[in-house]
Amino acid sequence: LMEGLDYLDTYSPIAKLTIVRLLLALTAMHNWHLKQLDVNNAFLHNTLDEEIYMQLPPGLKSAKAGQVCRLQCSLYSLKQASRQWYSRLSSFLLSHGYTLSYADHSLFLKRYSNFAFTALFVYVDDIVLSGNCIDEITSITAQLDATFRIKDFGDLRFFLALEVARSTKGINVCQHKYALDLLHDTGLLGAKPASTP
């Protein structure tokens, strides 16, 4: 594949941790709802802007030698798959009254009265919803599910290796599970702490 010929943009905006922390702080301050969604097979929902051909998958025989497949939709291994998914999702959200934040292109906002506010945060196929109107959160969740098929995980628990715990005192964020997973993966889970000079 050659950039500029077979594909153009490959990037997809990724979440700024500062904006994630800001959204969690505002949610705690105003006691907003905080929900998490996951899009099933996100990259397979995309159309392609370019003509892309691929070799036949192993096990698939063709009648003529040298035949290839022309892709009708995006696949996970394509360089532009992430960008195509973001483009499709952002178009969907903009058509449903959300506006794109200038501070972070993975944050979409919707204000639909003096008091009702919803923020939708996207990290590839993970979506976090926060706001003071549960009706809007339920409505956009249903519309996302009808268009893309999603998993509704309910209240936010894990996002970007952050463990989110909510209580009446506020929101606590930690990376305890992430740190333990790193120690486990490197075989250092049983290591003993030692002071360093």
C-alpha positions as MATLAB code, in Angstrom:
seq = 'LMEGLDYLDTYSPIAKLTIVRLLLALTAMHNWHLKQLDVNNAFLHNTLDEEIYMQLPPGLKSAKAGQVCRLQCSLYSLKQASRQWYSRLSSFLLSHGYTLSYADHSLFLKRYSNFAFTALFVYVDDIVLSGNCIDEITSITAQLDATFRIKDFGDLRFFLALEVARSTKGINVCQHKYALDLLHDTGLLGAKPASTP';
ca = [
       0.000    0.000    0.000;
       1.250    3.441   -0.882;
       0.195    6.570    1.022;
      -1.477    9.132   -1.237;
      -2.363    6.476   -3.812;
      -4.057    3.639   -1.920;
      -5.040    5.678    1.126;
      -4.826    9.217    2.474;
      -5.589    9.883    6.144;
      -4.896    7.094    8.624;
      -5.214    8.903   11.904;
      -8.110    9.009   14.293;
      -8.209   11.473   17.191;
      -7.315    9.943   20.523;
      -8.472   11.099   23.916;
      -6.461   13.653   25.820;
      -6.127   12.464   29.408;
      -6.565   16.063   30.601;
     -10.022   16.203   29.010;
     -10.933   12.807   30.513;
      -9.987   14.054   33.988;
     -11.840   17.348   33.410;
     -14.996   15.508   32.328;
     -14.800   13.221   35.380;
     -14.290   16.243   37.666;
     -17.310   18.060   36.180;
     -19.373   14.879   36.478;
     -18.459   14.553   40.152;
     -19.059   18.272   40.878;
     -22.492   18.366   39.234;
     -23.500   14.774   40.067;
     -24.102   13.958   36.394;
     -24.821   10.520   34.993;
     -21.752    8.620   33.739;
     -22.220    5.709   31.309;
     -19.989    3.566   29.102;
     -20.652    1.990   25.697;
     -18.624   -0.174   23.328;
     -19.264   -0.416   19.588;
     -19.330   -3.959   18.212;
     -16.942   -4.445   15.267;
     -16.546   -0.690   14.835;
     -14.249   -0.808   11.808;
     -16.615   -3.036    9.838;
     -19.292   -0.295    9.738;
     -17.253    1.900    7.402;
     -17.506    2.528    3.720;
     -14.324    3.136    1.772;
     -13.383    6.268   -0.152;
     -10.862    4.381   -2.304;
     -10.985    1.243   -4.420;
      -9.124   -1.426   -2.456;
      -8.327   -4.942   -3.580;
      -6.919   -7.819   -1.551;
      -5.607  -11.283   -2.255;
      -8.053  -14.100   -1.735;
      -8.081  -15.335    1.870;
      -6.413  -18.710    2.533;
      -8.768  -21.591    1.741;
     -10.819  -19.638   -0.824;
     -10.290  -20.948   -4.366;
     -10.965  -18.942   -7.511;
     -11.947  -20.145  -10.963;
      -9.205  -18.063  -12.598;
      -5.634  -17.582  -11.452;
      -4.723  -14.114  -10.230;
      -8.213  -13.083   -9.136;
      -8.539  -10.718   -6.182;
     -11.348   -9.405   -3.952;
     -12.581   -5.825   -4.091;
     -13.462   -4.619   -0.601;
     -16.921   -3.121   -0.125;
     -16.289   -2.055    3.470;
     -13.372   -1.467    5.786;
     -11.439   -4.227    7.543;
      -9.421   -4.072   10.749;
      -6.065   -4.465    9.000;
      -6.520   -1.477    6.677;
      -4.408    1.552    7.431;
      -7.348    3.926    6.988;
      -9.866    1.853    8.999;
      -9.530    3.937   12.174;
      -9.950    7.222   10.303;
     -12.946    5.919    8.352;
     -14.630    4.796   11.593;
     -14.065    8.177   13.267;
     -15.425    9.958   10.194;
     -18.576    7.826   10.171;
     -19.200    8.168   13.916;
     -18.568   11.919   13.988;
     -20.950   12.440   11.038;
     -23.590   10.441   12.902;
     -23.155   12.488   16.108;
     -23.140   15.828   14.283;
     -26.383   14.855   12.525;
     -27.942   14.196   15.953;
     -27.247   17.679   17.311;
     -23.805   17.179   18.880;
     -21.008   19.648   18.259;
     -17.321   18.865   18.100;
     -15.200   20.348   20.877;
     -12.331   22.558   19.727;
     -10.296   21.442   22.752;
     -10.417   17.743   21.865;
     -11.741   16.182   18.653;
     -12.815   13.062   20.505;
     -15.256   15.075   22.655;
     -18.768   15.843   21.399;
     -21.126   18.153   23.272;
     -24.854   18.746   23.152;
     -26.743   21.541   24.909;
     -30.435   21.444   24.121;
     -31.931   23.786   26.720;
     -30.660   26.155   29.380;
     -30.109   23.267   31.772;
     -29.750   20.055   29.751;
     -26.211   19.092   28.757;
     -24.585   15.899   27.459;
     -20.920   15.171   26.743;
     -19.907   12.178   24.655;
     -16.274   11.100   24.674;
     -14.884    8.678   22.074;
     -11.739    6.558   22.169;
     -11.753    4.438   18.994;
     -14.755    2.160   19.722;
     -15.228    3.009   23.408;
     -17.728    5.735   24.279;
     -18.256    7.528   27.585;
     -21.458    9.528   28.101;
     -21.896   12.114   30.801;
     -24.631   14.631   31.414;
     -27.504   15.761   33.550;
     -30.315   14.392   31.367;
     -30.725   10.619   31.465;
     -33.382   10.833   28.732;
     -30.838   12.178   26.222;
     -28.261    9.588   27.279;
     -30.846    6.816   26.839;
     -31.968    8.263   23.499;
     -28.496    8.581   21.943;
     -27.589    5.122   23.282;
     -30.630    3.624   21.524;
     -29.815    5.477   18.287;
     -26.187    4.352   18.398;
     -27.326    0.768   18.976;
     -29.791    0.916   16.074;
     -27.072    2.207   13.729;
     -23.899    0.450   14.894;
     -24.860   -2.275   17.412;
     -23.324   -1.464   20.772;
     -22.765   -3.010   24.175;
     -24.106   -0.896   27.024;
     -21.830   -1.424   30.047;
     -23.932    0.810   32.307;
     -22.039    2.996   34.765;
     -18.425    3.734   33.852;
     -15.998    1.351   35.573;
     -12.875    1.102   33.353;
     -11.638    3.475   30.652;
      -8.126    3.915   29.195;
      -6.561    1.732   31.916;
      -8.286    3.876   34.551;
     -10.490    2.263   37.170;
     -13.364    4.589   38.006;
     -15.184    4.184   41.312;
     -18.077    6.441   42.241;
     -19.493    7.091   45.690;
     -21.499    9.789   47.424;
     -18.202   11.592   48.121;
     -17.255   11.824   44.436;
     -15.303    9.890   41.820;
     -12.090    8.023   42.586;
      -9.746    7.190   39.689;
      -6.823    4.805   40.004;
      -4.617    2.564   37.873;
      -4.174   -0.221   40.452;
      -5.471   -2.972   38.129;
      -3.328   -1.675   35.245;
      -0.202   -1.674   37.413;
      -0.924   -5.238   38.616;
      -1.473   -6.387   35.012;
       1.895   -4.891   34.019;
       3.626   -6.661   36.904;
       1.910   -9.925   35.989;
       2.850   -9.626   32.292;
       6.507   -8.991   33.128;
       6.672  -11.800   35.719;
       7.316   -9.391   38.592;
       4.072   -9.870   40.508;
       5.899  -11.637   43.355;
       8.772   -9.129   43.485;
       9.467   -7.499   46.832;
       9.773   -3.728   47.064;
      13.205   -2.363   47.868;
      14.380    1.123   48.627;
      16.732    2.694   46.111;
      19.560    5.060   46.943;
];
